[in-house]
């Protein structure tokens, strides 16, 4: 295992460059500061969440060669906090500074066709899918997958955007015409039991660690609640961890990877998507783990050793979305046991993630539905409810 004094590890005072200025960059910058690093943000948002806490900021487009070169000359290593950036721009950065995770991983994760092909070729279980470039492809997908199925854009889709559920034949052509650009991806429906995720970190030395498997619930296409550990059998947790480690090794990952998975009613684990960065479903680690996902990400990309991804408490994480949740901010701050994290965004638009709240429980004592609901205080809404992918 590498050590902090090894040539591969960046010394304290080195500069971590983060492409992207959102909340994941913000929390990564705070983690970097705790490890003795400075951070420099490349963003097109001058007053964004990450810029508020960084040592330096370069304002520019993610595909602007001049901005990219100015940014690269000021940092020692580059990472990114979201996928909707220019892969060509990341390649330019890689010609000047180490980029971790690498640009080839970004290209895979930001295109659903490339992602599905990679996972399928790596022998990773996924739901049935078809590439759809033409109306004829769509008809083939309908025959192969049956109804209902989901039609998705290959790029720029997140938080429920860029997709349409095909319930009837009459839904197909309008969805095909509306969802752009083509090609699209058609995904077969899963006999859904629950959604889980695993955060896996892998260092320069190839050593990888996984955080505990997390159970995730969505509302309106946006992650609403995460529970750690996931309330699934240990055999399913083991399968999920092994799958995440296989993906990290197949990608030759250096950094952090979030792996979203479905569990069907037969107990099979199917990978839905991968995200080579910190992930919303890993935010519970900020209060329930000695080393959280952001510190683990920083350690991996700077060459520091990776400690065990241990958990000292069970946890629930509740997203704060839009003006309705933020209207409860004073009550959240006044409620014992709620651990709030604000992202520094000024405008609470509908559907916009503004922060999150963590609640801790003794290890092994994650309560049932009513207990989790009660612990959330002013945020309690009855969390037996969630989006049903089969609707």
C-alpha positions as CSV (number, residue, x, y, z in Angstrom):
1,X,0.0,0.0,0.0
2,X,1.2,3.5,-0.8
3,X,2.1,5.8,2.1
4,X,1.8,9.6,2.5
5,X,5.5,10.0,1.9
6,X,5.6,7.9,-1.3
7,X,6.3,9.7,-4.6
8,X,2.8,8.9,-5.8
9,X,1.1,10.9,-3.0
10,X,0.7,14.7,-3.3
11,X,2.2,16.5,-0.3
12,X,0.2,18.9,1.9
13,X,-0.2,22.3,0.2
14,X,-0.7,20.8,-3.3
15,X,-3.6,22.0,-5.3
16,X,-6.5,19.7,-6.3
17,X,-8.3,21.0,-9.4
18,X,-12.0,20.2,-9.5
19,X,-14.0,20.6,-12.7
20,X,-17.5,21.7,-11.8
21,X,-18.8,24.1,-9.3
22,X,-21.8,22.3,-7.6
23,X,-22.4,20.9,-4.2
24,X,-20.3,17.8,-4.8
25,X,-17.3,20.0,-5.6
26,X,-18.1,22.1,-2.5
27,X,-18.0,19.1,-0.2
28,X,-14.9,17.7,-1.9
29,X,-13.1,21.0,-1.4
30,X,-13.9,21.0,2.3
31,X,-12.6,17.4,2.6
32,X,-9.5,18.4,0.7
33,X,-8.8,21.3,3.1
34,X,-9.0,18.9,6.1
35,X,-6.3,16.8,4.4
36,X,-4.1,19.8,3.9
37,X,-4.8,20.5,0.2
38,X,-5.9,23.6,-1.5
39,X,-8.6,23.4,-4.2
40,X,-9.0,25.3,-7.5
41,X,-12.4,25.1,-9.1
42,X,-13.1,25.3,-12.9
43,X,-16.7,26.5,-13.3
44,X,-19.0,28.5,-15.4
45,X,-20.9,29.6,-12.3
46,X,-19.0,32.4,-10.4
47,X,-21.0,32.2,-7.2
48,X,-21.7,28.5,-7.2
49,X,-21.5,26.2,-4.2
50,X,-17.9,25.0,-4.8
51,X,-16.5,28.5,-5.5
52,X,-17.6,29.7,-2.1
53,X,-15.2,27.4,-0.3
54,X,-12.3,27.0,-2.7
55,X,-8.8,28.5,-2.6
56,X,-9.1,29.7,-6.2
57,X,-11.5,29.7,-9.1
58,X,-11.2,29.8,-12.9
59,X,-14.4,31.0,-14.6
60,X,-14.8,29.5,-18.1
61,X,-16.6,27.0,-20.2
62,X,-15.7,23.4,-19.8
63,X,-14.7,23.2,-23.5
64,X,-12.8,26.5,-23.7
65,X,-9.1,25.6,-24.4
66,X,-7.8,28.9,-22.9
67,X,-9.7,28.4,-19.7
68,X,-8.7,24.8,-19.5
69,X,-5.0,25.6,-19.9
70,X,-5.1,28.4,-17.3
71,X,-6.7,26.0,-14.9
72,X,-4.3,23.2,-15.6
73,X,-1.2,25.4,-15.0
74,X,-2.5,26.3,-11.5
75,X,-3.2,22.7,-10.2
76,X,-1.3,19.5,-9.5
77,X,-4.0,16.9,-10.2
78,X,-7.5,17.2,-11.7
79,X,-10.8,15.5,-10.8
80,X,-14.4,16.3,-11.7
81,X,-17.7,16.5,-9.7
82,X,-20.3,15.7,-12.4
83,X,-20.4,14.0,-15.7
84,X,-22.0,16.7,-17.9
85,X,-18.7,18.2,-19.0
86,X,-16.7,18.0,-22.1
87,X,-14.8,14.8,-22.5
88,X,-12.6,16.5,-25.1
89,X,-11.9,19.2,-22.6
90,X,-10.9,16.6,-20.0
91,X,-8.5,15.0,-22.6
92,X,-6.8,18.4,-23.0
93,X,-6.4,18.6,-19.3
94,X,-5.0,15.1,-19.2
95,X,-2.2,16.2,-21.6
96,X,-1.2,18.8,-19.0
97,X,-1.9,17.2,-15.6
98,X,-3.0,13.8,-14.2
99,X,-6.8,13.5,-14.5
100,X,-8.4,11.1,-12.0
101,X,-10.8,9.3,-12.7
102,X,-9.6,9.2,-16.3
103,X,-11.3,10.7,-19.4
104,X,-12.1,7.2,-20.8
105,X,-14.2,6.5,-17.7
106,X,-16.0,9.8,-18.1
107,X,-16.8,8.9,-21.8
108,X,-18.4,5.7,-20.7
109,X,-20.4,7.1,-17.8
110,X,-21.8,10.1,-19.7
111,X,-23.2,8.0,-22.5
112,X,-25.8,5.4,-21.7
113,X,-25.1,3.3,-24.8
114,X,-21.4,3.2,-24.0
115,X,-22.2,2.5,-20.4
116,X,-24.5,-0.4,-21.2
117,X,-22.0,-1.9,-23.7
118,X,-19.2,-1.7,-21.2
119,X,-21.2,-3.3,-18.4
120,X,-22.5,-6.0,-20.7
121,X,-19.0,-6.8,-22.2
122,X,-17.6,-6.9,-18.6
123,X,-20.2,-9.5,-17.6
124,X,-22.0,-7.2,-15.2
125,X,-25.7,-8.0,-14.9
126,X,-28.0,-5.3,-16.3
127,X,-31.7,-5.0,-17.2
128,X,-32.5,-5.9,-20.9
129,X,-31.8,-3.0,-23.2
130,X,-31.7,-1.9,-26.8
131,X,-30.1,0.9,-28.7
132,X,-32.7,3.0,-30.6
133,X,-31.6,5.2,-33.5
134,X,-34.7,4.9,-35.8
135,X,-38.4,4.2,-35.5
136,X,-37.6,0.7,-36.7
137,X,-35.2,0.2,-33.8
138,X,-38.0,1.3,-31.5
139,X,-40.4,-1.3,-32.9
140,X,-37.7,-4.0,-32.4
141,X,-37.2,-2.8,-28.8
142,X,-40.9,-3.0,-28.2
143,X,-41.0,-6.5,-29.4
144,X,-37.9,-7.6,-27.5
145,X,-38.6,-5.8,-24.2
146,X,-42.4,-5.8,-24.1
147,X,-44.6,-3.2,-22.5
148,X,-44.0,-1.2,-20.4
149,X,-40.4,-0.1,-21.0
150,X,-38.4,3.1,-20.5
151,X,-37.0,5.2,-23.3
152,X,-34.0,7.4,-22.3
153,X,-31.7,9.9,-23.8
154,X,-28.1,8.7,-23.9
155,X,-26.7,11.9,-22.5
156,X,-27.5,14.7,-20.1
157,X,-30.2,12.9,-18.2
158,X,-30.4,13.1,-14.4
159,X,-32.9,13.4,-11.6
160,X,-35.6,11.9,-13.7
161,X,-35.0,14.1,-16.7
162,X,-34.5,12.9,-20.3
163,X,-36.7,9.8,-20.1
164,X,-40.2,8.6,-20.8
165,X,-42.2,5.6,-19.7
166,X,-43.7,3.7,-22.7
167,X,-46.9,2.1,-21.5
168,X,-48.8,1.8,-24.8
169,X,-47.8,1.6,-28.4
170,X,-49.3,5.0,-28.9
171,X,-46.6,6.4,-26.5
172,X,-43.7,5.4,-28.7
173,X,-43.5,7.8,-31.5
174,X,-44.2,11.0,-29.4
175,X,-41.5,9.9,-27.0
176,X,-39.1,9.2,-29.8
177,X,-39.7,12.6,-31.3
178,X,-39.4,14.4,-28.0
179,X,-36.3,12.8,-26.6
180,X,-33.2,14.1,-28.3
181,X,-30.5,13.7,-29.4
182,X,-30.7,10.2,-30.9
183,X,-29.7,7.5,-30.4
184,X,-31.8,6.6,-27.4
185,X,-31.7,3.7,-25.0
186,X,-34.8,1.5,-24.4
187,X,-34.6,-0.3,-21.1
188,X,-36.8,-3.3,-20.0
189,X,-38.7,-3.0,-16.8
190,X,-37.4,-4.8,-13.7
191,X,-39.6,-6.8,-11.3
192,X,-38.6,-4.1,-8.8
193,X,-38.1,-4.8,-5.1
194,X,-35.8,-1.9,-4.2
195,X,-32.9,0.3,-5.4
196,X,-29.5,0.1,-3.7
197,X,-26.1,1.7,-4.4
198,X,-22.5,1.1,-3.5
199,X,-19.7,3.7,-3.3
200,X,-16.3,2.2,-4.2
201,X,-13.0,4.0,-3.9
202,X,-9.9,2.7,-5.7
203,X,-6.4,4.1,-5.3
204,X,-3.3,4.4,-7.5
205,X,-2.1,1.1,-6.1
206,X,-5.2,-0.7,-7.2
207,X,-6.5,-1.2,-3.6
208,X,-10.2,-0.7,-3.4
209,X,-12.7,-0.3,-0.5
210,X,-16.5,-0.1,-0.5
211,X,-18.8,1.7,1.8
212,X,-21.8,-0.2,3.1
213,X,-24.6,-0.9,0.7
214,X,-27.3,1.9,0.8
215,X,-31.0,1.6,0.2
216,X,-32.4,4.5,-1.9
217,X,-35.9,5.9,-2.4
218,X,-37.0,8.4,-5.0
219,X,-39.8,10.9,-5.3
220,X,-40.6,12.6,-8.6
221,X,-37.5,11.1,-10.1
222,X,-35.2,12.7,-7.5
223,X,-33.4,10.8,-4.7
224,X,-35.4,11.5,-1.5
225,X,-34.1,9.2,1.2
226,X,-31.1,6.9,1.7
227,X,-30.8,4.3,4.4
228,X,-27.5,2.8,5.5
229,X,-27.1,-0.1,5.7
230,X,-29.6,-1.3,3.1
231,X,-32.3,-3.5,4.6
232,X,-31.7,-6.4,2.3
233,X,-30.2,-9.9,3.0
234,X,-26.5,-10.1,3.5
235,X,-26.1,-12.2,0.4
236,X,-27.5,-9.3,-1.7
237,X,-25.1,-6.9,0.0
238,X,-22.2,-9.2,-0.8
239,X,-23.3,-9.4,-4.4
240,X,-23.6,-5.7,-4.7
241,X,-20.1,-5.0,-3.2
242,X,-18.5,-7.6,-5.5
243,X,-20.2,-6.1,-8.5
244,X,-18.9,-2.6,-7.6
245,X,-15.4,-3.9,-7.1
246,X,-15.5,-5.7,-10.5
247,X,-16.6,-2.5,-12.2
248,X,-13.9,-0.5,-10.5
249,X,-11.2,-3.0,-11.6
250,X,-12.5,-3.2,-15.1
251,X,-12.4,0.5,-15.5
252,X,-9.0,0.7,-13.8
253,X,-10.6,3.4,-11.6
254,X,-8.5,5.9,-9.6
255,X,-11.0,7.8,-7.6
256,X,-14.6,7.2,-6.4
257,X,-17.4,5.5,-8.2
258,X,-21.1,5.3,-7.3
259,X,-22.9,2.2,-8.7
260,X,-26.7,2.4,-8.8
261,X,-28.4,-1.0,-8.8
262,X,-31.9,-2.5,-8.8
263,X,-32.8,-5.6,-6.7
264,X,-35.6,-7.6,-8.3
265,X,-38.1,-9.8,-6.5
266,X,-35.9,-12.9,-7.0
267,X,-33.0,-11.2,-5.3
268,X,-31.0,-10.6,-8.4
269,X,-28.8,-7.4,-8.4
270,X,-28.8,-5.5,-11.7
271,X,-26.7,-2.4,-12.4
272,X,-28.6,0.6,-13.5
273,X,-25.9,3.4,-13.8
274,X,-22.4,4.3,-12.8
275,X,-21.1,7.7,-11.7
276,X,-17.3,8.2,-11.3
277,X,-17.6,10.9,-8.6
278,X,-19.1,11.4,-5.1
279,X,-22.8,10.5,-5.2
280,X,-25.9,11.8,-3.6
281,X,-26.6,8.4,-2.1
282,X,-23.3,8.5,-0.2
283,X,-24.0,11.7,1.7
284,X,-24.8,9.7,4.8
285,X,-21.1,8.9,5.2
286,X,-20.4,12.5,6.2
287,X,-21.7,11.9,9.7
288,X,-21.8,8.1,10.0
289,X,-18.2,7.2,9.0
290,X,-14.7,8.2,10.3
291,X,-13.7,8.8,6.6
292,X,-16.6,9.9,4.4
293,X,-17.0,9.5,0.6
294,X,-15.5,13.0,-0.1
295,X,-12.3,12.4,2.0
296,X,-12.0,8.9,0.4
297,X,-12.3,10.5,-3.1
298,X,-9.7,13.1,-2.3
299,X,-7.4,10.4,-0.9
300,X,-7.7,8.3,-4.0
301,X,-7.0,11.0,-6.5
302,X,-4.1,12.5,-4.6
303,X,-2.4,9.1,-4.0
304,X,-2.9,8.9,-0.3
305,X,-3.7,5.5,1.3
306,X,-7.3,4.4,1.6
307,X,-8.4,3.4,5.1
308,X,-11.3,1.0,5.6
309,X,-14.6,2.4,4.6
310,X,-16.0,1.8,8.1
311,X,-19.3,2.9,9.5
312,X,-19.7,3.7,13.2
313,X,-23.5,4.4,13.1
314,X,-26.5,3.5,11.0
315,X,-27.9,6.5,9.2
316,X,-30.7,8.0,7.2
317,X,-30.1,10.8,4.7
318,X,-33.0,13.1,3.6
319,X,-32.5,15.4,0.6
320,X,-33.7,19.0,0.9
321,X,-35.3,19.9,-2.4
322,X,-36.8,23.2,-3.6
323,X,-38.7,25.9,-1.7
324,X,-40.9,23.6,0.4
325,X,-38.1,21.8,2.1
326,X,-36.0,25.0,2.6
327,X,-39.0,26.7,4.3
328,X,-38.4,24.1,7.0
329,X,-34.7,25.2,7.5
330,X,-35.3,27.1,10.8
331,X,-37.2,24.1,12.2
332,X,-34.5,21.7,11.0
333,X,-31.8,23.7,12.8
334,X,-33.9,23.7,16.0
335,X,-34.5,19.9,16.0
336,X,-32.1,17.8,18.1
337,X,-30.6,14.9,16.2
338,X,-30.9,16.4,12.7
339,X,-27.4,17.0,11.1
340,X,-28.0,19.6,8.4
341,X,-25.8,20.3,5.4
342,X,-26.5,23.4,3.3
343,X,-25.1,23.8,-0.2
344,X,-24.9,27.6,-0.3
345,X,-27.4,27.9,-3.2
346,X,-29.4,31.2,-3.0
347,X,-32.5,30.3,-5.1
348,X,-34.6,27.4,-4.0
349,X,-36.2,26.4,-7.3
350,X,-38.7,23.5,-7.5
351,X,-36.8,20.3,-7.9
352,X,-33.4,21.8,-7.0
353,X,-31.3,20.1,-4.4
354,X,-30.5,22.7,-1.7
355,X,-29.0,20.5,1.0
356,X,-29.5,17.4,3.0
357,X,-30.0,16.2,6.5
358,X,-28.5,13.1,8.2
359,X,-29.9,11.3,11.2
360,X,-27.7,8.7,13.1
361,X,-28.8,5.6,14.9
362,X,-26.7,3.2,17.0
363,X,-24.9,0.6,14.7
364,X,-27.3,-2.2,14.1
365,X,-30.3,-0.3,15.3
366,X,-31.7,1.3,12.1
367,X,-35.4,1.5,12.9
368,X,-38.4,0.6,10.8
369,X,-40.5,3.0,8.7
370,X,-42.2,4.7,11.6
371,X,-38.9,5.1,13.5
372,X,-37.1,6.7,10.6
373,X,-40.1,8.9,10.0
374,X,-40.2,10.1,13.6
375,X,-36.5,10.8,13.7
376,X,-36.8,13.2,10.7
377,X,-39.0,15.5,12.8
378,X,-40.3,18.4,10.6
379,X,-39.3,16.5,7.5
380,X,-41.4,13.4,8.3
381,X,-43.8,12.6,5.5
382,X,-44.4,8.9,5.6
383,X,-41.4,7.2,4.0
384,X,-43.1,3.9,3.2
385,X,-44.0,5.8,-0.1
386,X,-41.6,6.1,-3.0
387,X,-41.5,6.2,-6.8
388,X,-42.5,2.8,-8.3
389,X,-40.6,2.2,-11.5
390,X,-43.4,-0.1,-12.7
391,X,-46.0,2.7,-12.7
